[in-house]
Amino acid sequence: MRAAPDTRPSVGLSFPSLFFVFGTILVLNLVGNVLNGVVRGDLRSLIGIPIGGALILSLARRCTRAQFETRALG
């Protein structure tokens, strides 16, 4: 069955929902790294804290948000 030519395809996730999903995943990863380092004493997991922090900061930058908005509209 083919779609009518005047119908528009769905855009998918909008930028705010993508930002929320990615941000939530990164924050949960940071919490997991801290808990592994503190509770289990696994110091190797602590390397994920600065990496996750850098990813959250890069995701929150204005130019990154602008790229998501441009791609979502296009």
Stockholm file with secondary structure:
# STOCKHOLM 1.0

chainA/1-74         MRAAPDTRPSVGLSFPSLFFVFGTILVLNLVGNVLNGVVRGDLRSLIGIPIGGALILSLARRCTRAQFETRALG
#=GR chainA/1-74 SS CCCCTTCCCCCCSCHHHHHHHHHHHHHHHHHHHHHHHHHSCCGGGGGHHHHHHHHHHHHHSHHHHHHHHHHHHC
#=GC SS_cons        CCCCTTCCCCCCSCHHHHHHHHHHHHHHHHHHHHHHHHHSCCGGGGGHHHHHHHHHHHHHSHHHHHHHHHHHHC
//
